[in-house]
Amino acid sequence: MSIAPLMPHFNARTFGLHGLCTAVLCCLTALALQATGQGAWDAQLVYSLCVGLISWLVIDLGRLLLTRRQAIPWPAGWRGPALVVAGIAAGALLGGTMGRLYRGDEQPFSLTQALTSAAGLTTLALTAAISIAMCLVLFHRGKAQELQRAIVQSQRDTAEARLKLLEAQLEPHMVFNTLANLRVLIASDAPRAEAMFDHFIAYLRATLDGARAPQHALRAEFARLHDYLELMAVRMGARLRYQLELPVELAPAAVPALLLQPLVENAIRHGLEPQIAGGEIVVRACATPDGRLRLEVLDNGAGLAAQDFANGPAPRHFGLAQVRERLLTLYGDQAGLLLQARAEGGTRCSVVLPLHLENPQ
C-alpha cells in the first residue's frame, strides 16, 4: 500500500538519511556524556539512541503527516513549535525510561528528578539541542526545496508563454497565406481547393488540441506536420517535396506540442524558398543507442550561413531559439538541438530528448 496519500512529502532515502544523522549525533552525545563521567559508554549509547531516535521519529513523521496539504514540508504556525516540544517530551519520557531499564534501573523516568540532577539536565539539554538542530535543518531544507520547485515552475511557465508567442507569430501568417491560396484555387481548381480546405481544417483542429496540453503523442505531432506540409505544398507546388518517417514503435512517444513545425518552417524559409528549384524536406524519428528519442529535419536547400552553426540558432531564427530554450527548460541537459551542414548540401536539424512511450493522450 502506498503511503503517498498520507505523506506526499515522504522520501525513503531522505527519511533514512535523517535517521542516520540522528543516530550519529546520538553517538557523539554518548561520547560527551561518558567524557564528563556520566556513566559507561554502552549505557550512555543506548540511552542517547533511545531518546534521540524516538524524538526524531515523532518530529519527522509528525511533520510529514501535518504537511499533507502544504507545499513546504514543515508545519505552519504554532504546530511547528508544538511538534518540537512533543518530540522532545516523547524522547525524554519513552527513551529515558528505556535507557534506565537497560541500565538496570526499573524506576520510571521522572521529570522532576531529571530537572533537579546534573545528569538529567545535561541529557534534557542535549536532547533539546539535537531536536531543535534537526528541526532547523528540516525547515530550511523544505524552504529550499519549495524555492527550487517555484523556480522550475516559473521556467516552465516562461517556456509555455514563449510557445504561445511563437504560435501567435506563426499562425496568422500561415492562416492568411492559406486563405489567399484558397481564394485563388476556388476559381481555378475546385478539387485542389477542396483538398487544401480539408488539410486546413485538420491543421486548425490539431493546433487547438495541441494548445490544450503541453505534450502529446509523436503520431499527433507528425499528423499536424503532414497537414502543414500539404498546405505549404499547395502554395509552393512542385518546388516542395517531403517525406515523413515515423516508426510504428515510436508513434506513442510523448513530445512537447508544436515541436517540429518551427524546425520545418525554418527549413522551408531559409533552405528551400531561396532556391528557384525548391527542394525536399525529410522528417524522421529514431531511437538513439542510449535509449533517447532523436527527431531530424533534413533539407537539401541553400543551407544556413556559417555563423548559424557556431553558437546555436542565430537571433533571426526565432523558432529555433524558442525550441532550444523550451527543451532546456523541460529536460535540462538531457535534451538539445543541433544544426549541422550536410555534406550533400542543405541542413540537418536534430533534436534529442528523453524517450517516454507513456502517451499522455
C-alpha positions in Angstrom: 0.0 0.0 0.0 1.4 3.4 -1.0 1.9 6.0 1.7 1.8 8.9 -0.8 -1.8 9.9 0.0 -1.0 10.1 3.8 2.5 11.6 3.4 3.1 13.1 -0.1 6.4 14.6 1.1 7.8 11.2 2.2 11.0 10.2 0.6 12.6 6.9 1.8 16.1 8.0 1.0 15.7 11.4 2.8 13.9 9.8 5.7 16.7 7.2 6.2 19.3 9.9 5.9 17.6 11.9 8.7 17.6 8.8 10.9 21.3 8.1 10.2 22.2 11.7 11.1 20.2 11.5 14.3 22.0 8.2 15.2 25.4 9.8 14.6 24.5 12.7 16.8 23.4 10.3 19.5 26.7 8.5 19.4 28.5 11.8 19.8 26.2 12.7 22.7 27.1 9.4 24.3 30.8 10.1 24.0 30.3 13.5 25.5 28.3 12.1 28.5 31.0 9.4 29.0 33.7 12.0 28.9 32.0 14.0 31.6 31.8 11.0 33.9 28.0 10.4 33.5 28.4 6.6 33.1 29.6 3.7 31.0 29.8 4.1 27.2 27.3 1.3 26.3 24.7 2.6 28.8 25.1 6.2 27.5 24.9 5.0 23.9 21.6 3.1 24.5 20.2 5.9 26.5 21.1 8.5 23.8 19.8 6.4 20.9 16.5 5.7 22.7 15.9 9.4 23.4 17.2 10.7 20.1 15.6 8.3 17.8 12.2 8.5 19.4 12.4 12.3 19.3 13.3 12.1 15.6 10.6 9.7 14.7 7.9 11.8 16.4 9.1 15.0 14.8 9.9 13.7 11.3 6.7 11.5 11.0 4.7 14.2 12.6 5.8 16.9 10.2 5.1 14.6 7.2 1.6 13.9 8.4 0.8 17.6 9.3 2.0 19.0 5.9 0.0 16.8 3.6 -1.7 19.8 2.1 1.3 22.2 2.3 4.0 23.0 -0.3 6.7 23.3 2.4 7.2 20.1 4.5 7.2 21.9 7.9 4.0 22.6 9.9 2.9 26.2 9.7 2.2 28.5 12.7 2.1 27.1 16.2 2.1 23.5 15.1 5.8 23.6 14.3 7.0 24.5 17.9 4.3 22.3 19.4 5.6 19.3 17.4 9.2 20.0 18.6 8.0 20.1 22.2 6.1 16.9 21.7 9.1 15.2 20.1 11.4 16.2 23.0 8.9 15.1 25.6 8.3 11.8 23.9 12.1 11.2 23.6 12.7 12.2 27.2 9.8 10.1 28.7 9.9 7.0 26.5 13.5 7.0 25.6 14.5 7.9 29.1 12.5 5.0 30.5 14.0 2.5 28.0 17.5 3.8 28.7 17.0 3.4 32.5 15.7 -0.1 32.0 18.9 -1.0 30.1 21.0 0.2 32.9 19.0 -1.9 35.4 17.1 1.0 36.9 13.5 -0.2 37.0 12.1 3.2 38.3 10.2 5.1 35.6 11.6 8.3 34.2 10.8 11.2 36.5 10.8 14.7 35.0 11.3 16.2 38.5 14.4 14.1 39.1 15.7 14.9 35.6 15.3 18.7 36.3 17.0 18.5 39.7 20.0 16.4 38.8 23.1 17.4 36.7 22.9 14.3 34.6 19.2 14.8 33.9 19.6 18.4 33.0 22.5 17.5 30.7 20.5 14.8 29.0 17.5 17.0 28.5 19.6 19.9 27.3 21.4 17.7 24.7 18.1 16.1 23.6 16.5 19.5 23.1 19.6 20.9 21.3 19.7 17.9 18.9 16.0 18.0 18.2 15.9 21.8 17.6 19.0 21.5 15.3 17.4 18.7 13.3 14.1 20.7 13.0 16.0 23.8 11.8 17.7 21.6 9.2 14.3 20.1 8.1 12.7 23.5 7.9 15.4 25.2 5.9 15.7 22.1 3.6 11.9 22.3 3.0 12.1 26.0 2.2 15.0 25.4 -0.2 13.1 22.6 -2.0 10.0 24.8 -2.3 12.1 27.6 -3.7 13.6 25.2 -6.2 10.2 24.0 -7.3 9.0 27.5 -7.7 12.0 28.4 -9.9 11.4 25.3 -12.1 7.7 26.1 -12.4 8.5 29.7 -13.3 10.9 28.5 -16.0 8.2 26.1 -17.4 5.6 28.9 -17.4 8.1 31.1 -19.2 8.7 28.4 -21.8 5.0 27.9 -22.3 4.4 31.7 -22.6 7.1 31.8 -25.2 5.5 28.9 -27.0 2.2 30.8 -27.1 4.1 33.8 -28.5 5.6 31.6 -31.1 2.2 30.2 -32.1 0.8 33.8 -32.2 3.6 34.7 -34.7 3.3 31.6 -36.8 -0.4 31.1 -37.1 -1.7 34.4 -38.5 1.0 34.3 -41.2 0.0 30.7 -42.0 -3.7 31.4 -42.0 -3.6 34.4 -44.2 -1.4 32.7 -46.8 -3.7 29.7 -46.8 -6.8 31.7 -47.2 -5.2 33.7 -50.1 -4.3 30.5 -51.8 -7.8 29.1 -51.3 -9.3 32.2 -52.8 -7.3 31.6 -56.0 -7.9 27.9 -56.2 -11.6 28.1 -55.7 -11.9 29.8 -59.0 -9.2 27.9 -60.9 -9.0 24.4 -59.4 -12.0 23.4 -57.2 -10.9 19.8 -56.3 -7.5 21.1 -55.3 -9.1 23.8 -53.2 -11.3 21.3 -51.5 -8.3 19.1 -50.6 -6.5 22.2 -49.3 -9.5 23.2 -47.2 -9.7 19.7 -45.6 -6.0 19.9 -44.7 -6.6 23.4 -43.3 -9.4 22.2 -41.1 -7.3 19.3 -39.8 -4.4 21.6 -39.2 -6.5 24.0 -37.1 -8.1 21.2 -35.2 -4.6 19.8 -34.3 -3.5 23.3 -33.3 -6.4 23.7 -30.9 -5.8 20.2 -29.4 -2.1 20.9 -29.0 -2.8 24.2 -27.2 -4.8 22.3 -24.5 -1.9 20.1 -23.4 1.9 20.7 -23.2 2.6 17.3 -24.5 1.1 14.8 -27.0 1.9 11.7 -28.9 4.5 11.8 -31.6 2.0 10.5 -34.1 -0.2 13.6 -33.4 2.9 15.8 -34.0 3.5 14.1 -37.3 -0.1 14.3 -38.3 -0.1 18.0 -37.7 3.1 18.4 -39.6 1.6 16.4 -42.6 -1.3 18.9 -42.8 1.1 21.8 -42.5 3.3 20.5 -45.3 0.3 19.7 -47.5 -0.8 23.3 -47.2 2.7 24.6 -48.0 2.9 22.2 -51.0 -0.2 23.8 -52.4 1.5 27.2 -52.2 4.9 26.1 -53.4 3.7 23.5 -55.9 6.4 21.2 -57.3 9.1 23.2 -55.5 8.3 21.4 -52.3 8.7 17.6 -51.8 8.7 16.0 -48.4 8.9 12.6 -46.6 7.7 11.8 -43.1 9.3 8.7 -41.5 7.8 7.6 -38.2 8.5 4.1 -36.9 5.4 2.4 -35.5 7.1 1.7 -32.2 7.9 5.4 -31.7 4.4 6.7 -32.6 3.2 6.8 -28.9 6.2 8.7 -27.6 5.3 11.8 -25.7 6.8 15.0 -27.1 6.2 18.7 -26.5 3.4 20.1 -28.7 4.5 22.3 -31.6 8.0 21.0 -31.5 8.7 20.2 -35.2 6.8 22.8 -37.1 9.2 25.7 -36.3 12.1 23.4 -37.5 10.3 22.6 -40.7 9.3 26.2 -41.3 12.9 27.3 -40.8 14.0 24.7 -43.4 11.4 26.0 -45.9 12.1 29.7 -45.3 15.9 29.6 -45.2 16.6 26.5 -47.2 14.1 25.8 -50.0 12.4 29.2 -50.7 15.7 30.9 -51.7 16.2 28.2 -54.4 14.4 28.5 -57.6 14.0 24.8 -57.9 12.9 24.4 -54.2 13.9 21.1 -52.7 13.0 18.2 -50.4 12.4 18.0 -46.7 12.7 14.8 -44.7 11.4 14.5 -41.2 12.3 11.3 -39.3 12.2 9.8 -35.8 14.5 7.2 -34.4 15.8 5.8 -31.1 19.4 6.5 -30.1 21.7 3.8 -28.8 21.4 5.3 -25.3 17.6 5.0 -25.3 16.7 8.6 -26.2 14.5 9.9 -29.0 16.1 11.7 -32.0 14.0 13.8 -34.3 15.6 15.1 -37.5 14.6 17.7 -40.1 16.8 17.5 -43.2 16.6 19.6 -46.3 18.7 19.9 -49.5 18.2 23.6 -49.7 20.5 26.6 -49.7 21.8 25.9 -46.2 22.5 28.3 -43.4 25.3 30.8 -43.0 28.4 29.8 -41.2 27.5 31.9 -38.1 24.3 29.9 -37.7 26.3 26.8 -36.8 28.7 28.4 -34.3 26.6 29.1 -31.2 23.2 27.6 -32.0 20.4 29.3 -33.9 21.1 32.9 -34.8 18.7 35.6 -33.4 16.8 35.8 -36.7 15.8 32.2 -36.4 13.2 32.9 -33.7 11.6 29.5 -33.9 14.8 27.5 -33.5 15.8 29.6 -30.5 12.5 29.0 -28.8 12.7 25.3 -29.4 16.2 25.2 -27.9 15.1 27.2 -24.8 12.0 25.1 -24.4 13.9 21.9 -24.4 16.4 23.3 -21.9 13.6 24.2 -19.6 11.7 20.9 -19.9 14.6 18.5 -19.9 17.7 20.3 -18.8 20.9 18.7 -20.1 19.0 15.6 -21.2 17.8 17.2 -24.4 19.3 19.5 -27.0 19.1 20.9 -30.5 21.9 20.8 -33.1 22.3 22.4 -36.5 24.7 20.8 -39.0 25.6 21.4 -42.6 25.0 18.3 -44.8 27.9 17.2 -47.0 25.5 16.8 -49.9 24.1 20.3 -49.4 21.4 21.7 -47.2 20.9 21.5 -43.4 20.3 18.9 -40.7 18.4 20.0 -37.6 18.5 17.3 -34.9 16.5 17.3 -31.6 17.4 14.7 -28.9 15.2 14.3 -25.9 14.2 11.6 -23.4 12.1 8.8 -24.8 8.9 8.3 -22.9 6.4 5.9 -24.6 3.7 6.5 -22.0 1.4 8.6 -24.2 -0.5 11.3 -22.2 -3.2 11.3 -24.8 
